[in-house]
Amino acid sequence: MDDIYYEKILNRIIQGRLRLRLGDLVLFVHEPDSDILEESYEIFEKAKEKAYFSDCYLDRDIVNILVENELWSPHDDRECEKIAKDIEKLKVQAFKSFFKKQELKGIKRTIRSMEQKLAKTSAKRKSLDHLTCSGVATFARRCWIIEQTTRTKDGELYNFDKVGVTDVLDAYSESAIQPEEFRKVARENPWRMMWNSSKKRGDVFGKPSTQLDSNQLSLISYSQLYDNVYASPDQPADAVIEDDDCLDGWFIVQHEKYEKEKKAKEIDETLSPKVAGSQEVVLMAGNRQDASEIYDLNSEHAKNIIGNRQNDIRNANGELNFKELSDVKQERRMNAVNQGIAATKRR
């Protein structure tokens, strides 16, 4: 996408409206204000009540239909969770492999493939939502909002004589601003200069936060996210910041680092000063989850030592003395070398 495309998106967000061309017809779909949103909830409730008495399906009915026709199963939800976690792991790999361009390309291809799989699997659960009372009511609410916010060039409400409400709704939905588009607009000029300037004056978009529409709030949220990245003492390279996958990986790494330090601090506070200062501390876990969290508190060096000790124990014939552990023997050798060097210096 070229710069003009993103300038167009920024202008749309600032203006609070989408310019639609449908053949020879030009319409402007404005983002709903608080008054329209307030009334739209009433439209939803009335439509839902009408759908209920028209014998539309309830949510629980749809679940049974999906399961009976093998269109969805609880396994699909578990699969979605697994795919989402796998994508997170891949993004961490992308961050750590940023300077290995060929490897990074392969990781990104896998991420895109898994995102498509996640979207497809997630859609199965919602495939019949439009037949439920809530689905019918949601559609009625969205159509009503389009009727209240679609205007002509003259600023008059459009009467939908040439195109239908659903045509405009479909075009509006297809033009929804995607997260990656918000992110690019938020981190680059001209918005970045506007954002920094408006923070000093305190007048983002020139109106109170309660009057901001969803697109404007999303852009502010992403702008604050990048503010936090730029202010971080561990700020990644600019090229990483400009790569959404790699930056997501950086976020995950930072979060894991924060959680690890928080957990370690909580444990330190429960230990006596004498124990807390020990070189090694053994903590008993109540279950596998606790054991996993305790293990993650170890540094990479400590994890390597644990792995080596496990190998020593497996390979030992009978009992194994602590001094016979490979890391202990290596440490003893290093101490002996250092002592020899120190004795030489004293002569």
N, C-alpha and C positions, 0 to 999 in steps of 0.2 A: 504494500500500500504506500502511496506517495504522501507527501506532507499535506497536500490540499485535502485529501480524504480526512485526515485527523483534524485539520482546521475546521472542516465542515461539521465534524462531530462536536468539537468544542463550541462552535457557534450555536449548534442545536441545543446544547446543554445550557449555555448562557441565556439564549432566547426562551428556553422552556417550552419548545414546540418542535414538531417534526414537519418539514415541508414535504408533501407527497404530490407526485405527478402521476395521475392515472389517465393515460391517453392525453387528451387536450385539457383535462381538468386539473387545476392546481388547488390543493387543499392544505390547511394547516391544522395539525392535530396538537392541541395544547396539552401540557401536563395538567392533570386535575388539581384544583386548589382544595383547601381544607373543607370548604362548604360543600363542594361536589362529592368529595370523599365521604363526608359525614352522611349525606343523603344516600350515597350508594350502598351503605350497609343496610339501610332500610329496604332498598330495592332487593338486595340479596335475601333478606329474611322473608320478604313477601313471596319471592320467587321460589324459595326453598319450601315454604309452607304449601304453595300451590302444587309444586312437584310431588310433595309427600302425599297429598290427597288425590293426586293423579296416578298413584301407584308406581312412582319411579322407585328404582332400587335404593336401598340403604347401603352404606359402606360395607357392612358385614355380609350383605347379600352378594355383593360384587366379589368379595374375597372367596366366598364359597364357589361361585361360578368359575373364577380363575383357577382354583385348585382342582375342581371337578373336570375341567376341560384341559388340564395340564398346560395352562397358559402362564401360570406362576406358582411358585411354592416357597415356603420359608427358606429353603436352601438358596434361592436367588438372592434374598436379603443378606445371607451370610457370605455369598459369593461377592456381592457388592462391597461389603466391608473388607474382604480380603483383597479385592482389586484395588480399592482406595489405599490400603496400607502398602501394597506393592508399588503403587504409583509414587507414594511418598518416599519409599526406599530408593526408587529410580531417580527421583529428583535430588536426593542427597548424593547419589552417584554422579549425577550430572554436574552438581556444584563442585565435587571433588575432582572431576575429570574435565573441568572447564578448559584447561590449556592443552588437553589431548583431543584435538579437533575431530579426528576420525572416530575415536571412541565416543565422543559426545554426540556425534550425528547418529550413531547406532542407538544410543540410549534414548535420544529424542524420538526416533522412529518407534521404539518400543513404547514410550510414554503415550504417543498419539494413538497407537493401536489399542493400548489398554484403556485409554479414555473413551474411545469409541465403543469398546466392549462394555465398559461401565455404563455408558449412556443407554446402550441397547438393553442391558440387563435391568437397569433401573426403570426403563420405560414399560417393562412388562407389567409391573405392579400398577401402573397408572393407565394402562391401555383401555380400560373400560370406565374410567372415572367420569367421563362425560355422560354416562347413563345414570349416575347417582343423583339424588336430590341436591347434594352439594355441588356436583358438577354442573347440573342444569342452572342452579342459582348463580354460580360463578360466571357462567357464560352470559346470563341475563344482565348481571351487574356490569360486566366488561362492555357489553353492547350499549348499555345505558350511558356509561361514562363516555364512550365514543360519540354518542349523540349530543352530549353536553359540551364536548370539547373540540369538535371539528368545525372549523370556520373557513369562510371563503377569503379571497384577497381583500375584500372590503371589511372584513372583521365580523361579518354576520354569520350566525349559526347556519350550517349547511342543512338543506332539507332532504338530502339523499334521494333526489329525483333521477340522477343519472347513474349513480353507483349505490349499491346497498351498504348498510351498516357493516355487515360481515366482511364485505370486500375491503373496507377501510380498516376494520379490525385486523384482518389477515395481513394487510400491508404494514400496519403499525407493528404487529407482533414480529414480522420478519425483519423489521428494521431495528429491533431492540439492540441497544449498545452492549457489546460483549465485555466480559472482565478484562481480556487482554487489550481491548481498545481503551477502556477507562485507564488502565495502567500506563499505556504509552502516552496518553494525553496528560496524565497526572505528573509524569516524571520529566516532561520535556517542555521547552518553550513553544508557543508564547504563554501557555497557561502557567508555567512555573514562575515566570516573572509576575504575572497577575496575582498568583497565590501569595507569593512572598510580600508583595505590596499590600494586598488586602488584609493580611494578618496584622500588619502594623497599624492600619486604619480601623480594623475591626468591622469591615463591611463587605464580607464575601457575598458576591452576587447582589449587593446593594439592598438586602432585605433581611429581616430577622430569620433565625434558623427554623422557627415554627412555620414559616411560609415557603421554605425550600421544597422543591419537588424531589422525587426519588433519585433522579439522575444527578441532580446537583449535590444531594447528600452523599451519593456514591462517589462522586469525584472528590469531594472533600475528604471522605474516608480514605481513599487511596492516596491523596496528597499527604495526609497525616502519616500514613504508613511509610511513605518515602522520606518524610521528615525524620522519622525514627531511624530509618536506615542510615541516612546521612549523618545523624548525630551519634550513631553507635561507635564506641571505641574500637569495635571489631569490624568497622565498615569495609565491605568487600570492594573490589575494583569496580570502576565505572562500567566496564564491559559486562561484569557479572550482574550489576544492578539492571542493566538494559536487557538481560536475558531472563524472562519470566521463570522458566524451569529452574535455572541455576539459582536465582534469587529465592525461589520457594525452598530449594534445598538448603540454602543458607539459613532461612527462617527456621527450618526444622532442626538443623544443627544447633542454632542458638537456643531454641526452646529446650532441646534435650540437655544442653549444657546448663541452662538455668535450673531445670528440674533436678539435675544431678547435684548441683551445688546446694540447692535448697534442701534436698533430702539429706545430704551429708551434714549440713549445718544442724538440721533437726536431730540427727543421730548424735552429733558431737555434744549437743546441749543436754542429752540424756546420760552421757558418760561422765564418770568422775575425771577430774583433771589428770590424775595419774594414768588412767587407762587411755584417755584421749590423746596423750602424748606418746603412746606406744607406737613402735614401728609397724606392728601388725595387730589388728583387732578382729576377733572372731565374733560374728553376730549370728544368732540362731534364728532361722526363718520358720514361720508358722505354716506356710504353704508354698507352692511353686511360684506363685505371683510374687510373694515377699522375697523368695530366694532370687528370683530374676532381678528384682529392684536392687537388692543388696549387691548382687554380682556387678550390676551396671555402675555401682559407685566406685569400683576399682578403675584405676588408670589403665591405659593400654599396656604399659609395662607390667603392672600387677596382674593383668589378665594373662599375659604371656607366661608369667611365673606360675600362675595357677594351672595353666595348660601343661607346662613342663613337669610340674609336680604330679599331676594326674598320670602323665606318661611314665614317670619314674615309679609310681606306685603300681601301675599295671605291669611293668616290666620286672619288678622286684621278685626275687625268689624268697618268699617268707617275709619276715619282718624287715622294715626299712628304717634305719636310724635317721634322725633329722639331719645329722651332719653329712649324710650320704645323698641328700637331695642335690640335684645338679646346680640349682641356683645358689644354694648355700655353699657348695664347694667352690663355685666361681667367685662368690663374694669373699671367701676365705683366701683364695689365691690372690685376689686383687688387694686385700688388706696386707698380705705378706709382702707383695711387691711394693706397696706404698710405704710400709714400714722399712723395707730395705733402702728405698730412695731417701727416706727421712734420715736414716742412720748414716748414709753416705754423706749427706749434706752437713751433718754435725761434726764430721771428722775434719 
